[in-house]
Amino acid sequence: MNISRSKLLAIITGFISILICILYLLLITVFDFRSFLNEYITNLSENMVAVFFVIE
């Protein structure tokens, strides 16, 4: 199996670009899920009320 240097470089570059794409998709998924949690937490605080009960 005789692969020229340019073909080997192209294959290695292709694998590196695929790895970068996968890492990018994982990061986007994590940050998107985090924003979903942040919106859920802020929506919970909007529905909260304070109740004061004083017995004299």
N, CA, C and O atoms as CSV, one atom per row, in Angstrom:
chain,resi,resn,atom,element,x,y,z
A,1,MET,N,N,0.862,-1.171,0.000
A,1,MET,CA,C,0.000,0.000,0.000
A,1,MET,C,C,0.901,1.224,0.000
A,1,MET,O,O,1.557,1.538,0.993
A,2,ASN,N,N,0.915,1.892,-1.117
A,2,ASN,CA,C,1.789,3.047,-1.278
A,2,ASN,C,C,0.928,4.306,-1.409
A,2,ASN,O,O,0.320,4.548,-2.451
A,3,ILE,N,N,0.887,5.094,-0.350
A,3,ILE,CA,C,0.108,6.335,-0.352
A,3,ILE,C,C,1.091,7.485,-0.437
A,3,ILE,O,O,2.057,7.567,0.321
A,4,SER,N,N,0.818,8.362,-1.374
A,4,SER,CA,C,1.726,9.504,-1.506
A,4,SER,C,C,1.545,10.448,-0.326
A,4,SER,O,O,0.558,10.380,0.407
A,5,ARG,N,N,2.516,11.322,-0.165
A,5,ARG,CA,C,2.505,12.250,0.973
A,5,ARG,C,C,1.295,13.179,0.919
A,5,ARG,O,O,0.718,13.470,1.967
A,6,SER,N,N,0.894,13.649,-0.240
A,6,SER,CA,C,-0.240,14.571,-0.345
A,6,SER,C,C,-1.557,13.881,0.021
A,6,SER,O,O,-2.420,14.486,0.658
A,7,LYS,N,N,-1.712,12.609,-0.384
A,7,LYS,CA,C,-2.932,11.879,-0.018
A,7,LYS,C,C,-2.984,11.624,1.487
A,7,LYS,O,O,-4.049,11.736,2.095
A,8,LEU,N,N,-1.856,11.286,2.087
A,8,LEU,CA,C,-1.804,11.066,3.525
A,8,LEU,C,C,-2.123,12.349,4.274
A,8,LEU,O,O,-2.855,12.321,5.263
A,9,LEU,N,N,-1.591,13.458,3.823
A,9,LEU,CA,C,-1.875,14.741,4.437
A,9,LEU,C,C,-3.357,15.095,4.304
A,9,LEU,O,O,-3.948,15.644,5.234
A,10,ALA,N,N,-3.955,14.787,3.161
A,10,ALA,CA,C,-5.383,15.053,2.961
A,10,ALA,C,C,-6.238,14.204,3.897
A,10,ALA,O,O,-7.235,14.688,4.433
A,11,ILE,N,N,-5.859,12.952,4.098
A,11,ILE,CA,C,-6.615,12.072,4.989
A,11,ILE,C,C,-6.508,12.557,6.434
A,11,ILE,O,O,-7.508,12.603,7.152
A,12,ILE,N,N,-5.309,12.915,6.856
A,12,ILE,CA,C,-5.117,13.412,8.219
A,12,ILE,C,C,-5.885,14.706,8.431
A,12,ILE,O,O,-6.519,14.887,9.470
A,13,THR,N,N,-5.836,15.604,7.462
A,13,THR,CA,C,-6.579,16.862,7.563
A,13,THR,C,C,-8.082,16.609,7.630
A,13,THR,O,O,-8.791,17.302,8.361
A,14,GLY,N,N,-8.568,15.644,6.891
A,14,GLY,CA,C,-9.984,15.286,6.926
A,14,GLY,C,C,-10.404,14.786,8.297
A,14,GLY,O,O,-11.452,15.182,8.807
A,15,PHE,N,N,-9.594,13.915,8.901
A,15,PHE,CA,C,-9.904,13.417,10.246
A,15,PHE,C,C,-9.894,14.544,11.265
A,15,PHE,O,O,-10.755,14.591,12.144
A,16,ILE,N,N,-8.931,15.451,11.159
A,16,ILE,CA,C,-8.871,16.576,12.092
A,16,ILE,C,C,-10.106,17.463,11.944
A,16,ILE,O,O,-10.667,17.906,12.946
A,17,SER,N,N,-10.532,17.727,10.720
A,17,SER,CA,C,-11.713,18.572,10.523
A,17,SER,C,C,-12.977,17.894,11.047
A,17,SER,O,O,-13.859,18.567,11.580
A,18,ILE,N,N,-13.076,16.584,10.905
A,18,ILE,CA,C,-14.230,15.852,11.449
A,18,ILE,C,C,-14.230,15.924,12.972
A,18,ILE,O,O,-15.284,16.113,13.580
A,19,LEU,N,N,-13.063,15.776,13.597
A,19,LEU,CA,C,-12.972,15.886,15.055
A,19,LEU,C,C,-13.364,17.282,15.527
A,19,LEU,O,O,-14.051,17.420,16.539
A,20,ILE,N,N,-12.940,18.312,14.811
A,20,ILE,CA,C,-13.313,19.681,15.169
A,20,ILE,C,C,-14.827,19.861,15.064
A,20,ILE,O,O,-15.431,20.500,15.926
A,21,CYS,N,N,-15.439,19.312,14.036
A,21,CYS,CA,C,-16.896,19.418,13.872
A,21,CYS,C,C,-17.633,18.725,15.007
A,21,CYS,O,O,-18.616,19.253,15.528
A,22,ILE,N,N,-17.160,17.543,15.393
A,22,ILE,CA,C,-17.818,16.815,16.481
A,22,ILE,C,C,-17.677,17.575,17.794
A,22,ILE,O,O,-18.641,17.684,18.551
A,23,LEU,N,N,-16.484,18.102,18.072
A,23,LEU,CA,C,-16.293,18.900,19.290
A,23,LEU,C,C,-17.185,20.135,19.286
A,23,LEU,O,O,-17.756,20.496,20.315
A,24,TYR,N,N,-17.305,20.778,18.138
A,24,TYR,CA,C,-18.157,21.959,18.028
A,24,TYR,C,C,-19.612,21.606,18.324
A,24,TYR,O,O,-20.284,22.327,19.061
A,25,LEU,N,N,-20.099,20.518,17.763
A,25,LEU,CA,C,-21.482,20.110,18.008
A,25,LEU,C,C,-21.717,19.765,19.475
A,25,LEU,O,O,-22.772,20.077,20.027
A,26,LEU,N,N,-20.739,19.121,20.106
A,26,LEU,CA,C,-20.882,18.812,21.534
A,26,LEU,C,C,-20.918,20.082,22.373
A,26,LEU,O,O,-21.722,20.187,23.299
A,27,LEU,N,N,-20.056,21.049,22.060
A,27,LEU,CA,C,-20.058,22.306,22.809
A,27,LEU,C,C,-21.365,23.061,22.630
A,27,LEU,O,O,-21.906,23.594,23.598
A,28,ILE,N,N,-21.877,23.114,21.417
A,28,ILE,CA,C,-23.145,23.798,21.162
A,28,ILE,C,C,-24.278,23.115,21.922
A,28,ILE,O,O,-25.152,23.785,22.471
A,29,THR,N,N,-24.264,21.786,21.955
A,29,THR,CA,C,-25.295,21.049,22.683
A,29,THR,C,C,-25.241,21.360,24.175
A,29,THR,O,O,-26.281,21.567,24.801
A,30,VAL,N,N,-24.044,21.394,24.748
A,30,VAL,CA,C,-23.897,21.679,26.176
A,30,VAL,C,C,-24.358,23.097,26.493
A,30,VAL,O,O,-25.107,23.300,27.449
A,31,PHE,N,N,-23.923,24.079,25.706
A,31,PHE,CA,C,-24.300,25.460,25.991
A,31,PHE,C,C,-25.783,25.706,25.734
A,31,PHE,O,O,-26.392,26.518,26.431
A,32,ASP,N,N,-26.377,25.034,24.764
A,32,ASP,CA,C,-27.807,25.183,24.510
A,32,ASP,C,C,-28.608,24.601,25.665
A,32,ASP,O,O,-29.604,25.191,26.085
A,33,PHE,N,N,-28.190,23.460,26.181
A,33,PHE,CA,C,-28.872,22.849,27.317
A,33,PHE,C,C,-28.727,23.732,28.553
A,33,PHE,O,O,-29.651,23.836,29.360
A,34,ARG,N,N,-27.571,24.365,28.697
A,34,ARG,CA,C,-27.349,25.244,29.844
A,34,ARG,C,C,-28.268,26.461,29.782
A,34,ARG,O,O,-28.788,26.885,30.814
A,35,SER,N,N,-28.477,27.023,28.611
A,35,SER,CA,C,-29.380,28.172,28.499
A,35,SER,C,C,-30.815,27.743,28.783
A,35,SER,O,O,-31.594,28.517,29.339
A,36,PHE,N,N,-31.170,26.514,28.405
A,36,PHE,CA,C,-32.505,25.993,28.721
A,36,PHE,C,C,-32.691,25.917,30.234
A,36,PHE,O,O,-33.749,26.276,30.750
A,37,LEU,N,N,-31.653,25.444,30.950
A,37,LEU,CA,C,-31.746,25.375,32.406
A,37,LEU,C,C,-31.831,26.766,33.018
A,37,LEU,O,O,-32.591,26.972,33.965
A,38,ASN,N,N,-31.068,27.723,32.498
A,38,ASN,CA,C,-31.099,29.079,33.026
A,38,ASN,C,C,-32.480,29.710,32.844
A,38,ASN,O,O,-32.969,30.389,33.746
A,39,GLU,N,N,-33.114,29.493,31.687
A,39,GLU,CA,C,-34.458,30.018,31.453
A,39,GLU,C,C,-35.463,29.348,32.396
A,39,GLU,O,O,-36.383,30.002,32.885
A,40,TYR,N,N,-35.293,28.063,32.647
A,40,TYR,CA,C,-36.199,27.345,33.548
A,40,TYR,C,C,-36.071,27.886,34.975
A,40,TYR,O,O,-37.071,28.058,35.671
A,41,ILE,N,N,-34.850,28.148,35.398
A,41,ILE,CA,C,-34.629,28.657,36.752
A,41,ILE,C,C,-35.192,30.069,36.889
A,41,ILE,O,O,-35.808,30.379,37.909
A,42,THR,N,N,-35.000,30.932,35.894
A,42,THR,CA,C,-35.522,32.291,35.997
A,42,THR,C,C,-37.046,32.293,35.925
A,42,THR,O,O,-37.681,33.131,36.565
A,43,ASN,N,N,-37.648,31.387,35.172
A,43,ASN,CA,C,-39.107,31.304,35.127
A,43,ASN,C,C,-39.673,30.838,36.460
A,43,ASN,O,O,-40.768,31.250,36.844
A,44,LEU,N,N,-38.950,29.994,37.162
A,44,LEU,CA,C,-39.419,29.557,38.476
A,44,LEU,C,C,-39.441,30.723,39.451
A,44,LEU,O,O,-40.364,30.833,40.259
A,45,SER,N,N,-38.448,31.589,39.392
A,45,SER,CA,C,-38.393,32.701,40.336
A,45,SER,C,C,-39.476,33.745,40.047
A,45,SER,O,O,-39.864,34.479,40.956
A,46,GLU,N,N,-39.969,33.833,38.820
A,46,GLU,CA,C,-41.040,34.783,38.498
A,46,GLU,C,C,-42.363,34.362,39.131
A,46,GLU,O,O,-43.198,35.213,39.435
A,47,ASN,N,N,-42.563,33.076,39.331
A,47,ASN,CA,C,-43.830,32.576,39.873
A,47,ASN,C,C,-43.842,32.516,41.393
A,47,ASN,O,O,-44.852,32.138,41.986
A,48,MET,N,N,-42.758,32.876,42.019
A,48,MET,CA,C,-42.685,32.804,43.476
A,48,MET,C,C,-43.270,34.071,44.105
A,48,MET,O,O,-43.174,35.166,43.552
A,49,VAL,N,N,-43.875,33.884,45.274
A,49,VAL,CA,C,-44.430,35.020,46.018
A,49,VAL,C,C,-43.927,34.935,47.447
A,49,VAL,O,O,-43.509,33.876,47.915
A,50,ALA,N,N,-43.974,36.070,48.132
A,50,ALA,CA,C,-43.601,36.121,49.545
A,50,ALA,C,C,-44.855,36.301,50.362
A,50,ALA,O,O,-45.664,37.184,50.078
A,51,VAL,N,N,-45.025,35.472,51.375
A,51,VAL,CA,C,-46.185,35.541,52.232
A,51,VAL,C,C,-45.706,35.847,53.652
A,51,VAL,O,O,-44.860,35.143,54.203
A,52,PHE,N,N,-46.263,36.909,54.229
A,52,PHE,CA,C,-45.927,37.295,55.596
A,52,PHE,C,C,-47.146,37.068,56.473
A,52,PHE,O,O,-48.246,37.506,56.135
A,53,PHE,N,N,-46.966,36.409,57.561
A,53,PHE,CA,C,-48.046,36.155,58.494
A,53,PHE,C,C,-47.584,36.577,59.879
A,53,PHE,O,O,-46.621,36.032,60.417
A,54,VAL,N,N,-48.271,37.537,60.439
A,54,VAL,CA,C,-47.853,38.075,61.725
A,54,VAL,C,C,-48.945,37.771,62.754
A,54,VAL,O,O,-50.118,38.081,62.549
A,55,ILE,N,N,-48.529,37.159,63.859
A,55,ILE,CA,C,-49.453,36.864,64.962
A,55,ILE,C,C,-49.093,37.803,66.118
A,55,ILE,O,O,-47.953,37.828,66.581
A,56,GLU,N,N,-50.078,38.567,66.569
A,56,GLU,CA,C,-49.831,39.501,67.676
A,56,GLU,C,C,-50.634,39.136,68.890
A,56,GLU,O,O,-50.549,39.814,69.914
